[in-house]
Amino acid sequence: MGDGIGRYRGTESRLAHWLRRRPKKSTAADTPSREELLLAVAAAGLPLAPAAYPAGYRCSCERIGCPTPARHPVSFAWQTQSTTDRAQIERWARSQPQANFITATGMVHDVLDVPSEAGRAALERLLSEGVDVGPVAEAGDALGERRMLFFTATRGTPEDEDEWWPCELDCHPETMDEHPGLRWHCRGSYVLVPPARLPGDHAVAWVRGPEHPLPDPLTLLEALTDACARHADRYADEHGDHHAAAWPLSR
C-alpha cells in the first residue's frame, strides 16, 4: 500500500490499520484483494473506469513516447464509461487483471493535487485545526515527483459558467502566484485511484482511505495554497527556479 500509510497521527484508515496489523505470515485471505479495494472506492461514490498499466518502464498502451505512462484511461469514452456499479467493476477487474483505474472528477467529487511536501504540511495543519479532511492518496513516479491527492466534494454545476476552476488550472502561468503547484481536478479531468502501479515500481496508495466523507474543497484550499507557496519558495531558494517547482512538466 505504500510507505505513506499511517505516517500522520489520526489519518490512518481502517483498511491501513488492518494491513499494518496483519500477521507476518499472512495468507491471501488476510489481505484485501485489488478487486475489494476498487469496490470500496466505488462504494464511496467515486466513479471508476479502466486505465493503462506499466509494461516494464513503458505504458501498456504501446504509444511511442506516451507522456503519461500507466496514468491515463484506456477508452476515449472514459467520462461516460465511469461508473460505481459493482457488477461492472467486478467484470473489469477480473477481465483486466493488470489494469489501473481512474476516477472521473467533477461528477461526485473533485481532487486537489499538490506536491507531496506541501501536502504533508497542509495535512498536519488541517488535522491540528480539527478540519474534516477526506480521503487522501499519494503517488510517486520515476522522475522523482511525488504528489498528494486530496479528494473533496465537487463544486457542482454553477449557474455562471465562468465560476468553473477547470483542470487546466496548472496550465496558465498567470495563476502561478495565487495557486503555485496546485491542480484542481474537476469537470473533464481524472486521477488514478489506489491501488495503482506506475513504471519503476512506483504506486498510488491511500494515506487516508475512501471511508472518510468528502469535505467541501474550500475548507482545504487555504492550507493547501499556503503550503504550496512555501514549497515553491523553498525550491526557488535551493534551485533558483520558482516556476519549475510550481509547474513540473509531468502530469
Secondary structure as the mmCIF struct_conf table of DSSP 4:
data_model
#
loop_
_struct_conf.conf_type_id
_struct_conf.id
_struct_conf.beg_label_comp_id
_struct_conf.beg_label_asym_id
_struct_conf.beg_label_seq_id
_struct_conf.end_label_comp_id
_struct_conf.end_label_asym_id
_struct_conf.end_label_seq_id
TURN_TY1_P TURN_TY1_P1 ASP A 3 GLY A 6
BEND BEND1 TYR A 8 TYR A 8
TURN_TY1_P TURN_TY1_P2 ARG A 9 GLY A 10
HELX_RH_AL_P HELX_RH_AL_P1 ARG A 14 ARG A 21
BEND BEND2 ARG A 22 ARG A 22
TURN_TY1_P TURN_TY1_P3 LYS A 24 LYS A 25
HELX_RH_3T_P HELX_RH_3T_P1 ALA A 28 ASP A 30
BEND BEND3 THR A 31 THR A 31
HELX_RH_AL_P HELX_RH_AL_P2 ARG A 34 ALA A 43
TURN_TY1_P TURN_TY1_P4 ALA A 44 GLY A 45
STRN STRN1 LEU A 48 ALA A 51
STRN STRN2 PRO A 54 ALA A 55
TURN_TY1_P TURN_TY1_P5 GLY A 56 TYR A 57
STRN STRN3 ARG A 58 CYS A 59
TURN_TY1_P TURN_TY1_P6 SER A 60 CYS A 61
TURN_TY1_P TURN_TY1_P7 ILE A 64 GLY A 65
BEND BEND4 PRO A 67 THR A 68
TURN_TY1_P TURN_TY1_P8 PRO A 69 ALA A 70
BEND BEND5 HIS A 72 HIS A 72
STRN STRN4 PRO A 73 PRO A 73
BEND BEND6 VAL A 74 SER A 75
TURN_TY1_P TURN_TY1_P9 PHE A 76 ALA A 77
HELX_RH_AL_P HELX_RH_AL_P3 TRP A 78 GLN A 81
STRN STRN5 THR A 83 THR A 83
HELX_RH_AL_P HELX_RH_AL_P4 ARG A 86 SER A 95
TURN_TY1_P TURN_TY1_P10 PRO A 97 GLN A 98
STRN STRN6 ASN A 100 ALA A 104
BEND BEND7 GLY A 106 VAL A 108
STRN STRN7 HIS A 109 PRO A 115
HELX_RH_AL_P HELX_RH_AL_P5 SER A 116 SER A 128
TURN_TY1_P TURN_TY1_P11 GLU A 129 GLY A 130
STRN STRN8 VAL A 136 GLY A 140
TURN_TY1_P TURN_TY1_P12 ALA A 142 LEU A 143
BEND BEND8 GLY A 144 GLY A 144
STRN STRN9 ARG A 146 ALA A 153
BEND BEND9 GLU A 159 ASP A 160
HELX_RH_3T_P HELX_RH_3T_P2 GLU A 161 GLU A 163
HELX_RH_3T_P HELX_RH_3T_P3 CYS A 167 CYS A 171
HELX_RH_3T_P HELX_RH_3T_P4 PRO A 173 THR A 175
TURN_TY1_P TURN_TY1_P13 MET A 176 GLU A 178
BEND BEND10 HIS A 179 HIS A 179
TURN_TY1_P TURN_TY1_P14 PRO A 180 GLY A 181
STRN STRN10 ARG A 183 HIS A 185
TURN_TY1_P TURN_TY1_P15 ARG A 187 GLY A 188
STRN STRN11 TYR A 190 VAL A 193
BEND BEND11 PRO A 194 PRO A 195
STRN STRN12 ALA A 196 LEU A 198
TURN_TY1_P TURN_TY1_P16 PRO A 199 ASP A 201
STRN STRN13 HIS A 202 ARG A 208
TURN_TY1_P TURN_TY1_P17 PRO A 210 GLU A 211
BEND BEND12 HIS A 212 HIS A 212
HELX_LH_PP_P HELX_LH_PP_P1 PRO A 213 ASP A 216
TURN_TY1_P TURN_TY1_P18 PRO A 217 PRO A 217
HELX_RH_AL_P HELX_RH_AL_P6 LEU A 218 HIS A 239
BEND BEND13 GLY A 240 GLY A 240
HELX_RH_AL_P HELX_RH_AL_P7 HIS A 242 ALA A 246
BEND BEND14 TRP A 247 TRP A 247
BEND BEND15 LEU A 249 LEU A 249
#
